[in-house]
């Protein structure tokens, strides 16, 4: 959550800004390093499966509530609570499929797409506006179901998206624990941190699972860029996914996919 939900940065004093340049790929780079260091495959796969389970993660930790964190923040143990990570599952599952060969083990889970269903996509976001010149690494793509989004936000686009994504924020603000907000977190929003953005053309290039994109088009989800340094929107108007998306080539060529079974993926042990 420290990577997926970084705390707000103070933008007035430029010298005090703490940049958060990492996206979810860093987790898989850590998994690869742990595998190389000899950690058993089932230990790593269990961690990945728990994240993808849709049941949430039971923990005494909480997403960051200030920046920078202090030692007492890290050591603090909160009451045990199950926190949903559903807004990040779509991207995490796609990255699990992409990084699987580097993990030297086979991953099989309903939320990990087949490698053949992963494609290059472009999204044209004509109404993107990058106020205060943010670091481009502080941008995320957000996809949402418009009805639950408005219900959770109280009828309009929120100035601060983070409380709607933070599964623990009901402890700070009781209204953020409302069933409508919980429904939005669990069923109505997806956040994507790994993509390229052409500022001049206002075009996003991203690798995604076809089933996820098709779902967004079929259910008429909306999308836009949001800033993770201020958690405000980086657009004047959002756009419906079906009007903005263009499907490109498959991420993996047919020849390389045929060679996949010959790779030494190892066993989950």
C-alpha positions as CSV (number, residue, x, y, z in Angstrom):
1,X,0.0,0.0,0.0
2,X,3.0,2.3,0.5
3,X,3.6,1.9,-3.2
4,X,0.0,1.7,-4.5
5,X,-1.4,4.4,-2.1
6,X,1.4,6.9,-1.4
7,X,0.5,9.7,1.0
8,X,0.0,13.3,-0.3
9,X,3.0,15.4,-0.9
10,X,3.3,19.1,0.1
11,X,3.5,20.8,-3.2
12,X,4.0,24.4,-2.0
13,X,7.6,23.9,-0.9
14,X,9.3,22.2,-3.9
15,X,12.4,21.3,-1.8
16,X,10.2,19.2,0.6
17,X,8.5,17.1,-2.1
18,X,9.1,13.4,-1.6
19,X,8.8,11.7,-5.0
20,X,7.3,8.2,-5.2
21,X,8.5,6.9,-8.6
22,X,7.8,3.2,-8.1
23,X,4.9,1.2,-9.6
24,X,3.6,-2.3,-8.9
25,X,6.4,-3.9,-11.0
26,X,8.8,-3.4,-8.1
27,X,6.9,-6.1,-6.1
28,X,7.7,-8.6,-8.8
29,X,11.3,-7.5,-9.0
30,X,11.5,-8.2,-5.2
31,X,9.9,-11.6,-5.8
32,X,12.5,-12.4,-8.5
33,X,15.3,-11.5,-6.1
34,X,13.8,-13.6,-3.3
35,X,13.5,-16.5,-5.7
36,X,17.2,-16.1,-6.7
37,X,18.1,-16.0,-3.0
38,X,16.6,-19.4,-2.5
39,X,13.1,-18.7,-1.1
40,X,10.8,-21.6,-1.9
41,X,8.3,-21.1,-4.8
42,X,5.3,-22.0,-2.7
43,X,6.1,-19.2,-0.2
44,X,6.1,-16.6,-3.0
45,X,3.2,-18.0,-4.9
46,X,1.1,-18.1,-1.7
47,X,1.8,-14.4,-1.2
48,X,0.7,-13.6,-4.8
49,X,-2.4,-15.8,-4.5
50,X,-3.5,-14.1,-1.3
51,X,-3.2,-10.7,-3.0
52,X,-5.3,-12.0,-5.9
53,X,-7.9,-13.9,-3.9
54,X,-10.4,-11.1,-3.8
55,X,-10.9,-11.9,0.0
56,X,-8.6,-9.0,1.1
57,X,-5.5,-9.2,3.3
58,X,-5.6,-9.8,7.0
59,X,-3.1,-7.5,8.7
60,X,-2.2,-5.2,11.6
61,X,-0.5,-2.8,9.2
62,X,-2.2,0.2,7.5
63,X,-1.6,2.3,4.4
64,X,0.6,5.3,5.1
65,X,-1.1,8.2,6.8
66,X,1.7,10.8,6.6
67,X,4.9,11.4,4.7
68,X,7.6,10.7,5.5
69,X,6.8,7.8,7.8
70,X,8.4,7.9,11.2
71,X,9.8,4.9,13.1
72,X,6.8,4.7,15.4
73,X,4.5,4.6,12.4
74,X,6.3,1.5,11.1
75,X,6.4,-0.2,14.5
76,X,2.7,0.6,15.3
77,X,0.4,-2.4,15.3
78,X,-3.2,-1.7,14.6
79,X,-6.1,-4.0,15.4
80,X,-6.2,-7.0,13.0
81,X,-8.4,-6.1,10.0
82,X,-9.1,-7.5,6.6
83,X,-8.3,-4.9,4.0
84,X,-9.4,-5.1,0.4
85,X,-6.8,-4.6,-2.4
86,X,-9.4,-5.1,-5.2
87,X,-8.6,-1.8,-7.0
88,X,-5.1,-3.1,-7.7
89,X,-5.9,-6.8,-8.5
90,X,-6.4,-6.3,-12.3
91,X,-2.9,-4.9,-12.8
92,X,-1.3,-7.2,-10.3
93,X,-2.7,-10.3,-12.1
94,X,-1.5,-9.0,-15.5
95,X,2.0,-8.4,-14.1
96,X,2.0,-11.8,-12.5
97,X,1.5,-13.4,-16.0
98,X,4.2,-11.2,-17.6
99,X,6.8,-11.8,-14.8
100,X,6.1,-15.5,-14.5
101,X,9.1,-16.7,-16.5
102,X,11.4,-14.6,-14.4
103,X,10.0,-16.2,-11.2
104,X,11.0,-19.6,-12.4
105,X,7.7,-21.2,-11.4
106,X,4.2,-21.8,-12.7
107,X,1.4,-19.6,-11.5
108,X,-2.2,-20.7,-11.9
109,X,-5.0,-18.5,-10.6
110,X,-8.3,-17.3,-11.9
111,X,-7.1,-13.7,-11.7
112,X,-3.9,-14.4,-13.6
113,X,-4.7,-14.1,-17.3
114,X,-3.5,-16.3,-20.1
115,X,-0.4,-14.8,-21.7
116,X,-2.3,-15.0,-25.1
117,X,-4.9,-12.6,-23.8
118,X,-2.5,-9.8,-23.0
119,X,-2.3,-7.0,-25.6
120,X,-0.9,-3.6,-26.2
121,X,-3.5,-0.9,-25.9
122,X,-3.6,2.9,-26.5
123,X,-6.0,5.3,-24.9
124,X,-6.5,8.8,-26.2
125,X,-7.1,11.2,-23.3
126,X,-7.8,14.5,-25.0
127,X,-8.9,16.3,-21.8
128,X,-5.9,15.5,-19.7
129,X,-4.5,18.5,-17.9
130,X,-1.2,18.3,-15.9
131,X,-1.4,21.2,-13.5
132,X,1.7,22.2,-11.6
133,X,3.9,20.0,-13.8
134,X,3.8,16.7,-11.9
135,X,6.5,14.1,-12.2
136,X,5.1,11.7,-14.7
137,X,5.8,8.8,-12.4
138,X,3.2,10.3,-10.1
139,X,0.4,9.5,-12.5
140,X,-2.0,6.5,-12.4
141,X,-4.7,5.4,-14.8
142,X,-8.0,5.0,-13.0
143,X,-11.0,3.1,-14.4
144,X,-14.4,3.3,-12.7
145,X,-18.0,2.3,-12.9
146,X,-19.7,5.7,-13.0
147,X,-22.8,5.0,-10.9
148,X,-21.0,3.5,-7.9
149,X,-18.4,6.2,-8.2
150,X,-20.9,9.0,-7.9
151,X,-22.6,7.1,-5.0
152,X,-19.4,6.7,-3.1
153,X,-18.3,10.3,-3.8
154,X,-21.6,11.9,-2.8
155,X,-22.8,12.9,-6.3
156,X,-19.7,14.5,-7.8
157,X,-16.1,13.8,-8.7
158,X,-14.0,14.0,-5.4
159,X,-11.1,16.5,-5.1
160,X,-9.2,13.7,-3.2
161,X,-9.5,10.2,-4.6
162,X,-7.3,8.5,-2.0
163,X,-9.9,8.1,0.9
164,X,-12.1,6.2,-1.5
165,X,-9.3,3.8,-2.3
166,X,-7.9,3.4,1.2
167,X,-9.7,0.3,2.8
168,X,-8.7,1.5,6.3
169,X,-9.9,5.1,6.0
170,X,-13.2,4.3,7.7
171,X,-11.1,4.3,10.9
172,X,-10.3,8.0,10.3
173,X,-13.5,9.1,8.7
174,X,-16.6,7.0,9.4
175,X,-18.3,8.0,6.2
176,X,-15.5,6.3,4.2
177,X,-16.6,3.0,5.8
178,X,-20.1,3.4,4.3
179,X,-21.4,0.3,2.3
180,X,-21.5,2.4,-0.9
181,X,-17.9,3.3,-0.5
182,X,-16.9,-0.3,0.3
183,X,-18.9,-1.4,-2.8
184,X,-17.0,1.1,-5.0
185,X,-13.6,-0.1,-3.7
186,X,-14.5,-3.8,-4.2
187,X,-16.5,-3.7,-7.4
188,X,-16.3,-0.3,-9.1
189,X,-12.7,0.8,-9.6
190,X,-9.3,-0.3,-10.9
191,X,-6.0,1.5,-10.7
192,X,-3.2,1.0,-13.1
193,X,0.3,2.2,-12.4
194,X,2.4,0.8,-15.2
195,X,2.0,2.6,-18.5
196,X,3.6,5.2,-20.9
197,X,2.1,8.7,-21.3
198,X,2.8,11.0,-24.3
199,X,2.2,14.4,-22.8
200,X,2.1,16.1,-26.2
201,X,-0.2,13.7,-27.9
202,X,-2.2,13.0,-24.7
203,X,-2.0,9.3,-25.5
204,X,-1.5,6.4,-23.0
205,X,0.3,3.2,-24.0
206,X,-0.3,0.2,-21.8
207,X,-0.2,-3.6,-21.7
208,X,-3.4,-5.1,-20.4
209,X,-5.5,-8.2,-20.2
210,X,-8.1,-8.3,-23.0
211,X,-10.8,-9.5,-20.6
212,X,-10.4,-6.5,-18.3
213,X,-10.6,-4.0,-21.2
214,X,-13.6,-5.8,-22.7
215,X,-15.3,-5.6,-19.3
216,X,-14.7,-1.9,-19.1
217,X,-16.2,-1.4,-22.6
218,X,-19.1,-3.7,-22.0
219,X,-20.1,-2.1,-18.7
220,X,-19.3,1.4,-20.0
221,X,-16.7,2.2,-17.4
222,X,-15.0,5.6,-17.5
223,X,-11.4,6.4,-17.1
224,X,-8.9,9.3,-16.5
225,X,-5.4,10.1,-15.2
226,X,-5.1,10.9,-11.5
227,X,-2.1,12.3,-9.6
228,X,-0.7,10.3,-6.7
229,X,1.2,13.3,-5.3
230,X,-2.0,15.3,-4.6
231,X,-4.6,12.6,-5.4
232,X,-6.5,15.0,-7.6
233,X,-7.7,14.3,-11.1
234,X,-5.4,15.2,-14.1
235,X,-8.2,15.9,-16.5
236,X,-11.0,18.3,-17.2
237,X,-13.5,15.7,-18.3
238,X,-13.2,11.9,-18.0
239,X,-13.8,9.6,-21.0
240,X,-15.7,6.4,-21.6
241,X,-13.2,3.5,-22.2
242,X,-15.1,2.3,-25.3
243,X,-14.5,5.7,-27.0
244,X,-10.9,6.1,-26.0
245,X,-9.3,2.7,-26.5
246,X,-7.5,1.1,-29.5
247,X,-6.4,-2.5,-29.4
248,X,-2.9,-3.2,-30.7
249,X,-0.7,-6.3,-31.1
250,X,-0.5,-9.2,-28.6
251,X,2.2,-8.6,-26.0
252,X,3.9,-11.9,-26.7
253,X,4.4,-13.3,-30.2
254,X,3.1,-16.7,-31.3
255,X,6.6,-18.1,-31.6
256,X,7.7,-17.0,-28.1
257,X,4.4,-18.3,-26.6
258,X,5.1,-21.7,-28.2
259,X,8.5,-21.7,-26.5
260,X,7.0,-20.9,-23.0
261,X,6.4,-24.6,-22.0
262,X,10.1,-25.3,-22.7
263,X,11.1,-22.7,-20.1
264,X,12.2,-24.0,-16.7
265,X,9.4,-22.7,-14.6
266,X,10.1,-25.1,-11.8
267,X,7.6,-26.5,-9.3
268,X,5.7,-24.9,-6.5
269,X,7.8,-26.4,-3.8
